[in-house]
Amino acid sequence: MSPFIIGTVSLLCTTEYLFMCLILADIRTNNVTQTPTLLLKTGDSAQMYCHHNLHSSYYHMYWFQQLPGESLRLIVHMLPYKAPDFGNISQKKSSANKIVSESGAFTVKHLEPSDSGVYLCAVSSHTDLVHCATYEAYFGAGTKLTVLDRNIERPKVKVFKPSAKECQNDKHKKNKKTLLCVASDFYPDHVNVSWQIDGVDVKDGVATDHSAHWNGTHYRITSRLRVLFSQWFKPGKNFTCTVNFFDGKQIVPYVGWVTGIRSMFIYNP
């Protein structure tokens, strides 16, 4: 998921509700920021903030809810110094506040596990709420809210060496080996995975699960790193998988690693 998205917004307005249809475009921007992560307990309130550094004409703010497996749902439309418009959404669970064009806050009250999901903030400069039209809107990366229903459990990280059967000779210098990192037995799923070779971050050759998988009791995520044959067969070379886990207070790194080995083959150029 790209960190920030600019989209096209179609507005259908009636006296009873405001409906948004989003067509997301693959254009990144860092103009809209919002609270990244919240880890709270049942009964708490989740307050999340949104701020943009666009022109002051972008004073319309929208908050959307995206629950697991569901599409975006518009919760509220906000304007400075005006009562938030929740449409036909009950305000028993939500409140919103916006007093300046650049910032606003949204709160989910009386939290339940079913409130867990991603909450997206969008801003627009449109002014016509009477006719249907298409407007440019900027989205933040989303606030990931998890309502805990059990104790936090830290990940266990293990890196597996490449299979001996994969690329068994160095006849071709471009042959590669695949290392596998598995992070398991953690809860909740607030993690991200990165790789380092000899302490230096690498991105080329990395393939990580789009999201952590739930097995009924815990979460699990895997990541693969493809390295050159010559890199793996280098004794002492360090390959590290780092799993950053948010425990509700701070991000804590958990690591696993393996080292390169001596090649059983002799390369003859």
Secondary structure, 3 states (H helix, E strand, C coil): CCCCEEEEEEEEECCCCEEEEEEECCCCCCCEEECCEEEEECCCCEEEEEEECCCCCCCEEEEEEECCCCCCEEEEEECCCCCCECCCCCCCCEEEECCCCCEEEEEECCCCHHHCEEEEEEEECCCCCCCCEEEEEEECCCEEEEEECCCCECCEEEEECCCCCCCCCCCCCCCEEEEEEEEEEEECCCEEEEEEECCEEECCCEEECCCCEECCCCEEEEEEEEEEHHHHCCCCCEEEEEEEEECCCCEEEEEEEEECCCCCCCCCC
